[in-house]
């Protein structure tokens, strides 16, 4: 159940990323707009990776729990990973590239960063290169759309997964509590990983 809460917390943190990218609260002489966008995007791609990893951990624990209580496994980890990779795959790969190769960011951010840098050296006349605030709004809008898409997918994935798995885990929790009560009455024996309950 803790594993289920952990994967849900990744979803919650992704919602926070969406809220953060929607505002620019920093003093500009301390953190630039481009730095703000790059930081939020780095957090977002890492959360996409965490979502996949927490999903694997959750189902691995669920499968072990089902095996312990001799119940049937109901979900395929590989099918779930394929589903995640179909939607979050590009962000997960970008996170890997940023970690193991050269530093990369969202292409919209890199484009905006160039515009912001040019204007920091020599302000440009009105036009695409000169309208830093307008370019920032467009870049932020495009990035928010990508994060929103990921959030909607995470919601669907969690609802499907929990709807199938939580009732089974609740049943095993009830069984576990019953075994604890039986062990207090010395009606349970455990031998070589096998739980044997003998009711009197």
C-alpha atoms as one frame of an Amber mdcrd trajectory, in Angstrom:
protein
   0.000   0.000   0.000   2.942   2.314   0.684   4.211   1.594  -2.839   0.812
   2.640  -4.200   1.055   5.912  -2.272   4.562   6.511  -3.626   3.521   6.172
  -7.255   0.577   8.481  -6.531   2.971  11.039  -5.008   4.886  11.160  -8.319
   1.633  12.152 -10.006   1.108  14.825  -7.338   4.597  16.249  -7.887   3.927
  16.392 -11.641   0.854  18.512 -10.917   3.145  20.809  -8.887   5.435  21.126
 -11.946   2.428  22.221 -13.980   1.605  24.872 -11.393   5.205  26.072 -11.159
   5.686  26.491 -14.897   2.553  28.632 -15.007   4.204  31.430 -13.046   7.513
  33.223 -12.917   7.966  34.194  -9.277  11.707  34.810  -9.239  13.547  38.109
  -9.227  15.033  38.340 -12.703  18.498  39.367 -11.538  18.687  36.066  -9.608
  16.978  33.515 -11.868  16.237  34.126 -15.539  13.097  32.993 -17.337  15.081
  30.366 -19.253  16.610  29.008 -16.025  13.125  28.803 -14.528  11.804  26.817
 -17.509  14.847  24.531 -17.657  14.622  23.750 -13.956  10.922  22.883 -14.071
  11.419  20.782 -17.208  14.286  18.847 -15.599  12.009  18.075 -12.654   9.229
  17.015 -15.006  11.353  14.610 -17.069  12.749  13.090 -13.874   9.199  12.575
 -12.572   8.256  10.786 -15.809  11.181   8.427 -15.177  10.135   8.002 -11.544
   6.578   7.195 -12.608   7.833   4.267 -14.686  10.180   3.057 -11.929   7.560
   3.352  -9.163   5.090   1.476 -11.362   7.570  -1.385 -11.736   8.301  -1.420
  -8.001   4.605  -1.369  -7.160   3.700  -4.285  -9.434   6.763  -6.310  -8.419
   5.708  -5.968  -4.781   2.118  -6.744  -5.716   3.176  -9.918  -7.547   5.284
 -11.030  -4.586   2.360 -10.396  -2.258   0.007 -12.391  -4.473   2.524 -15.260
  -4.584   2.880 -15.261  -0.797  -0.879 -15.507  -0.348  -1.270 -17.925  -3.280
  -3.414 -15.563  -5.307  -3.372 -15.071  -9.073  -1.322 -12.225 -10.559  -3.611
  -9.944 -12.519  -1.355  -7.452 -14.317   1.577  -7.688 -16.712   4.512  -5.434
 -15.829   5.784  -5.450 -19.415   2.367  -4.398 -20.786   2.254  -1.537 -18.298
   5.767  -0.406 -19.201   4.864  -0.440 -22.909   1.851   1.736 -22.155   3.960
   4.188 -20.145   6.704   4.310 -22.768   4.180   5.063 -25.503   3.244   8.366
 -23.840   6.101   9.285 -21.490   8.913   7.622 -23.456  10.303  10.792 -25.113
  10.517  12.559 -21.732  12.126   9.525 -20.069  14.714   9.301 -22.865  15.422
  13.031 -22.568  16.009  12.582 -18.857  18.478   9.788 -19.630  20.280  11.873
 -22.243  20.541  14.786 -19.833  21.978  12.474 -17.165  24.328  10.302 -19.216
  25.194  12.453 -22.241  25.301  16.183 -22.974  22.941  18.475 -21.129  19.641
  18.742 -23.001  16.358  20.463 -22.324  12.992  20.991 -23.930  13.590  22.250
 -27.516  11.211  25.163 -26.916  13.294  26.187 -23.890  16.537  25.988 -25.856
  15.025  28.226 -28.556  13.801  30.729 -25.957  17.126  30.623 -24.108  18.882
  31.733 -27.294  16.471  34.659 -27.690  16.878  35.666 -24.035  20.674  35.467
 -24.295  20.802  37.606 -27.455  18.663  40.280 -25.809  20.765  40.230 -22.637
  23.804  41.240 -24.724  22.060  43.658 -27.056  18.308  44.316 -26.904  16.732
  43.650 -30.287  14.197  45.762 -32.108  10.537  44.750 -32.053   9.937  41.421
 -33.761  10.299  37.720 -32.942  13.797  38.173 -31.498  12.948  41.326 -29.582
   9.732  40.229 -27.907  11.258  38.261 -25.024   8.138  38.409 -22.844   5.929
  37.216 -25.713   8.299  34.368 -26.596   8.350  33.369 -22.932   4.540  33.168
 -22.833   4.462  31.013 -25.993   7.221  28.721 -24.721   5.523  28.318 -21.365
   2.191  27.563 -23.065   3.723  24.800 -25.206   5.485  23.254 -22.215   2.374
  23.385 -20.052   0.487  21.529 -22.768   3.107  18.747 -22.741   2.937  18.473
 -18.945  -0.884  18.477 -19.027  -0.807  15.578 -21.507   1.461  13.611 -19.168
  -0.750  14.375 -16.151  -3.877  13.135 -17.943  -2.079   9.927 -18.891  -0.839
   9.389 -15.313  -4.391   9.847 -14.025  -5.744   7.222 -16.433  -2.900   4.811
 -15.683  -3.300   5.135 -11.930  -7.078   4.752 -12.058  -6.806   1.590 -14.171
  -4.012   0.126 -12.042  -5.518   0.907  -8.660  -9.010  -0.197  -9.679  -7.553
  -3.611 -10.465  -4.940  -3.955  -7.725  -6.204  -2.204  -4.588  -9.125  -4.616
  -3.956  -6.689  -7.553  -4.163  -4.278  -5.872  -1.775  -7.131  -5.121   0.621
  -8.058  -8.806   0.591  -4.497  -9.844   1.348  -4.296  -7.256   4.139  -7.423
  -8.793   5.672  -5.913 -12.273   5.325  -2.674 -11.055   6.867  -4.509  -9.583
   9.861  -6.355 -12.861  10.331  -3.044 -14.759  10.299  -1.623 -12.405  12.923
  -4.598 -13.082  15.177  -4.208 -16.815  14.581  -0.497 -16.655  15.363  -1.317
 -15.085  18.711  -3.478 -18.119  19.401  -0.661 -20.429  18.180  -2.767 -21.647
  15.256  -0.245 -20.740  12.551   3.096 -22.303  11.629   5.632 -20.995   9.155
   8.059 -23.464   7.617  10.419 -22.808   4.670   8.477 -19.725   3.675   5.155
 -21.562   3.720   2.358 -20.352   5.971   0.219 -23.124   7.398  -2.891 -22.239
   9.356  -4.622 -24.919  11.383  -7.869 -23.863  12.934  -8.862 -25.562  16.174
